[in-house]
Amino acid sequence: MGITMFPTVEKCTSEGREKETVVADLDGTLLRS
């Protein structure tokens, strides 16, 4: 099983993502669903 790398926040667009959620935990790790 490998690590999935996601683009940085600066490269992610919010277009078409009105129903998605992005949060960060206490150490700054970004999570998305």
N, C-alpha and C positions, 0 to 999 in steps of 0.2 A: 504494500500500500504506500503510495507516494503522497507528498504534500501538494495540496492545491494552492496555487498562487493566484491571488486576485489583483487587479490593477489598483493603483493607489487612489485615494479619494479624489485627488485633483484630476484624475483621468476618467472618473465615473460621471456620467450624465444623469440628471434626475428626470429627463424626459421619459414619459411612459411608466414611471415608477411610483405613481401616487399611492398605490396600495402596498408598497414595500417599506420595510423598516430597517434603519441602520442605527446601531448603538455602539458605544464603546464601554468596556468594563473599566474597573478602577486603575488598571495599569496601562490603559490606552489602547488595548487590543480592539480592533474594529470587528464587529460581528454584523452579519446581514441575514435577513430572512425574507 
